[in-house]
Amino acid sequence: MKLKHIIIIISVVLGTIACFWGYKLYESIGSRVQEIKYIEETEEKIKTQLVLLKDLQTAYRNEKKHYAENWGNLSKFIQSDSIYTIDKHEHIINLYPGKDSSYYTYDTIHITSVKDSIFNKNTLKLNIKNYTKLPHKANMNYKITLGRVDGVAVFEIKNTKPVHPKRELGIYDTLRIGSLRRVTEEGNWEK
């Protein structure tokens, strides 16, 4: 009878230990899945925000003929400037056979504030107060840098606090848009 009780006690203890470790395994897999999901969702938000920032820099360059060098200049542009939609028509006049002359006419079709034009397209519901903030670190901004490549003005906007562990260790590139090494306005994930 004693042996039977010992076997039952050992079975209950081993069963409890097996259940405990089974739960721990389940919990660790579940938390890893949640972490991967969080990283993917956050990086998608970062990419969307970087594209918005690129659109703002492009609009700034089209209006001012150079890129904004800091967030203050870009914020002033967003709050006070407008984007003009202009229609350009070429008119060709035949002077005589083999000789033509041409001139252009410009017509302003539409004027939209920068804020309405660009911020209405964004899906992250960003506004003038948080458009430069990292989605996972609200107290940190993206880093904006200007430079020149072969005489052409370039910019780079990058995430200052990577969310992916391999990006933080330098195994993967930090998410950025634009480049200081080549003339591009693409994100480094768009290759």
Protein Blocks (a to p, Z undefined) as FASTA:
>chain_A
ZZmmmmmmmmmmmmmmmmmmmmmmmmmmmmmmmmmmmmmmmmmmmmmmmmmmmmmmmmmm
mmnopacfbfklmmmmmmmmccdddddddddddfbghiacdddddddfbdcdfklmmmmm
pcnlpafklmmpcfklmkbccddddddeehiacdddddfbdfblklmnomaccddedjfk
bccfbdfklZZ
